[in-house]
């Protein structure tokens, strides 16, 4: 294998694929990146057996071949080089990478030991605008659980109809739901749980590619219980999570007794002020008090041995009576980061009922936070 390519393109591709590399891989070759020549381009692939990423890099190919080298060391070396052409050559059982100023030889593991990755060859299950999809994932992924005690909660539910895709993340304390338009040839519905980790990498790469008119394709490999996402020359494959996702529709409130609209920027400032104390409280708890007659929302926190603080802001379109409840302030700040519009709409059915937060400018998004007791 022998090829010439730019430092910039090689570094970017290595940064994409190196995120799958585990600190303690189950087999040594999983620390490596597979480097091969495919259709006169350089193809890089990594996997941890659950998540796989591959991408193509334009190159001037002089000889075909394939091998694997330590992904993190290779990425660190290439990122440290100045921009310009790089020479890549596999010879005498080492991978040589060099430019005019620097060179390195990497020990390799035979490419035949690298686990094969699935490829997107069938008709896609759906197509969607790539950046719109990435932004939608950003609104949902953070609500998925990080604790592996309930694996289904570490994933995001994908529910597809003929024209719509609903994505839902829930961790038992909060829920995020987003609906977006998709392009599908089939009419059969599907429902699968995708690992949030894979979707985080997909969103990161898609944002980095940054093409407004780019299309992302999703491929469902039912026989392998896997899904592949493809955007430009990047493919991300992931195993689906097996199990029953919570019946999230049952969490969605059927009635509303209290509601208001509030400026997002004002709410954000107040939350940050109160979080200075609330982050030291048990469960990051902050008091959330609606003063209906005054048209005010009062946020406060009290911590033994530290002190207390509060912040009041104006709220509009107030419906219902006064209400005092509590929320994890970190959850509220996370929610606010998912709101793109200028105003936030809040509604609840009571002190112990879930709090529903909506983006006034996005009717297809909602976020639910469970209240905390104020004992």
N, C-alpha and C positions, 0 to 999 in steps of 0.2 A: 504494500500500500504506500502510495506516495502522492501528495497533493499540496497545493499552495492555496491559502485562503487569507482573509484579513483577520487581524487580531480582534477587531471590534465584533465581527460576526461570530467568531469562535467563542469569545468570552461570553457573549450574550446567550448563545446556545447552551454553553456549559452551565451558566447560571440558571437557565430554565430547568435543565434535567437534574442538577445536583441536589435539588430539594428533596428527592425521594431517598437519599442515602441515609441509612441508619447508623448510629454510633456503634451499635453492637449487632451487625448483620448475622443472620442465622447461618449463612455460608459466605466464605471470603469473597467470592466473585460479586456479591451484591454491593460491595464497596466500590465497585468499578463501573465505568461507563463503557458501553459497547460502542466502538467506533468502526464504521464500515462504509464502503462505497456502494451507493444505490442510485441507479440512473444518473451516473456521472455527477452525483452530489455526495457530500459527506453526511452520513446519518449518525446521530448520537442517541443512545437509549440507556435508561436506567430503570431499575425496579426494586421494590422491596417485597415482591410477591403479592402485595395487596394493591399497590399503586404503581403504575408505569408511565413514564414520560418519554416521548421520542420527538426529535425535530430534525429537519434537514437544513444544511448549510451549503450555500453556493461555494464551489471550489474549482480550481483548475486541476483536474485529476490526471495524473501521469501514470499511475498503476493502481489496479484494484487490490482489495484485500480487506481484512478485518481483524480486530484484536480488542482487548479490554485493558484499561489502565485505571489507577486509583482516581476516582472522580474529583474528590475534594482537593487533592494535591495538584492535579492537572488544572482545575479551575483557578486555584490560587495562583499558580505560576502564570497562566495565560493572562489573568487579570492584572498581574504586576508588570506586564510588558507594555511598552509604548505602542501606540497605534501604528498600523502598517502591515505589510505582508508577513505571513508566517509560513514556514515550511514544516510539513508533517510527514514523517516517514516511519514505517514499521520495517525494521531490518535487524537481523541477528538477535531475535527474541527480545528486542527492546523497542519502545516507541520514542522516536526522537522528535522534539519540538524545538524549533530555533528561529530566530530572526537575525538581523545584522549584529545585534549587541549581545544577545544571550542565547543559551541553549540548555536543554535538559534531556536526560534519558530516563524513561519511566519503565520499570519492570512491569511485565504484563502477565495476564492470565489468559489462557486459550479461549477464544471467542466461543468455541463449542460448549464451554461450561456455562455460558450465560443463558438464563432461562428465556425461552421465546416469549415475545409479547404479542397479544392479539392485534389484528389490523382492521381498519375500517374499510371493508370491501363490499358490504351489502348496502341495500337502500337505507338511508338514514331514517331513524324513527321520527325525527323532527328536525326542522331548521329554524333558526332564530337569529335576530340581529345580535351580533356578538357583544357589543358594548352594552346594549340594553340588558342582555342576559347577565353580564358581569355585574352591572349595577344592581340587578334584582337579587343576585346571590349575596351581595354585600348587605342587603336588607334582611337576610334570613339566616345566614350561616352562623352569626354570632350567638343566636339563640339556641343552637344545638348544644348538647351536653359534652363536657370534656371528660367526664367520669365513665370508665368502661364497664361499670357495674350493670348498666342497662345498655347494651350495644346499639339497640335500635334508636336510642336518643342521641347517639353520636353521629347520626346521619340526618339527611334532609329528605323529606318525602317529596317525590315527584308524582303528580297526578296529571295525566294528559287526557284531554278529549280531542275532538277533531280539530279544534282551532285554538284551544287554550291550554296553558300549562300552569298548574298551581304548585308552588313550592312552599313547604312548611318546615320550620325548625322549632323544636320544643325541648326544654330540659327539665320540665316538672315545675318550674317557677315562673317561666315566661314562654311566650309563643310569638313567632313572627310568621306572617303569611303574605305572599305576594302572588298575584296572578298576572301572566303576560301572554301576549299573542305569539303563536307559533305557526309554522307552515308544515302541514302533514299531508302525505298522500293517502295514508290509511285512515279509517274512521274508528277502528277499535281502540278502546280506552286502555291505558295501562297505569299501573301504580307500583313504584319501586322506591327503595330507600338507598340513597347515594351517600357514601361517607363524606362528612363535612370537610375532612382534610383534603380529599381529592378536589372538592369544589373550591376550596380556598386557593389551591394551586392553579386551578383553571381560571378563577377570577383574577388572580395576580398576573398570570401570563397574558390574559386577554386585555386587561387594562394596559399592560406594557406595549402590546402590539398597537393598540390605540387607533384602529381604523374605523371610522364612523359607519362606513357602508359594508363592513366585513360581515360575512355570514358564519355562524357557528353551527356545526352539525352534530347531532347526537345519535349514536348507533347502539342498538340493543342486541347483545349476544346472549340470547336466552339459554342456549345449550351450555354456555360457559358461566352463566350467572354473572355476566360482566357488562359494563357499559363503556363506550369509547366516545370521547368528545374530540372534535377536530376543528381547529381554527387556524387558518393559513397552513403553514407546514408543521404545526405542532399537533401531536396526538396524545391525549391523556386517557389511559385505560384504568379502570378501577373495578374491584369486585363489588357486587351489590351486597347490602346487609340483609340477612334473612331475619324474619320475625314479623310481629304485628306492630305496626305503628299505632300510637294512641289515637283514639277516636277524637280528633281535635275539634270536630264540629260541635261536640258536646260542651266544649269549653267556651265556645263563642256565646256571649250573652244574648238572651232572647228579648230582654227588656232593658230600658234605660230610664233611671229616675234622676240622675244628676249628669249634667254635661256643661262644657264650656269650650271656648276657643281662646287660644293664647298665642302671643308672638313667640316664635321659636327662639329668637336671639335673647329675648328677655328671660324666657324660661331657662335657657342654657346658662346665663349668667347667675341666676338665682341658685340653680342646682350646683354649680361649681362653688359658690360661696358656702352653701350649707354642707357640701361634701367635705369641706375642711374638717368639720367635726364629725359628720356622719360616718366617714370612713373608719373612725375609731370605735364606732358603736357596734354592738352585736348585730351581725347581719347587715352592716352598712345602713341601718335603719334611719329613715328620716320621716318626720311627721308631715303629712300632706293634708292641708286644711282648706276647704272651700268656704269662703265667707260670701254667701250668695248675695245678700242685700247690699254689701259694700262693693261687690264686683271685684273681689280680691282672692288671690291664692297665696296662702302663707305656708312657706316651707321652713322647717326648723329641725334642729338636732340637739340632743343633750347627751353628754357623756360624763359619767362619774369621774372625778379627779382631773377632768380636763376643762369642762365648761359647757356652754351652750351658745347657739346663735340662731338667727332666723332671717328670712328675706321674704318680702311681700311684693307681688306684682299684680298688675291689672289683668283681669280676664273679661272676655266679651261673650255675648250670646249665652249668658248663664241661665240654666234651667235647673229647677229643683231647689231643695233647701240646703242648709249648711251641712257639711260632711267633714269628719275627721277620720283619717285612716293613715296607714304607714306603708312605705315602699322601700325596697332596697335602692339606694340612690345610685349605685353603680349601674343597675339595670335601667334606670331612667336616663342616665347619661348615654348608655349604649343605644337605647331607643332613639334618642335625639339625633345621634349620628346617622341613623337610617332615614331620617326625615329630610327630604330635599326642598320642600316648599317653605314658605315664610311663616306659616301658621300651623299649629298643632291643635287637633280636636280631641278632647277627652270625654269619655263617658263611662259611667258605672251604674250598677243597680243598687249599690249600698256599701256599707263599711267592709263587709267580708266578701263582697263580690269582686271578680277580676276587674282591673282597670284597663280600659281599652284606649289606645292612643292611635290616632289616624293622621295621615298627611292630608291636609285640606286640598292639596293640589294633586293627590294621587289616590283615587278612589279604589284602586286595586291593591292597596297595601294596608295592613293593620298590624298592630303589635299589642300583645296582652301581657300585663304584669300582675302576678298574684299579690294581694295585699299582705302586710305583716301586722301581727297583733301589737297593740300599744300598751301592753301590761307594764 
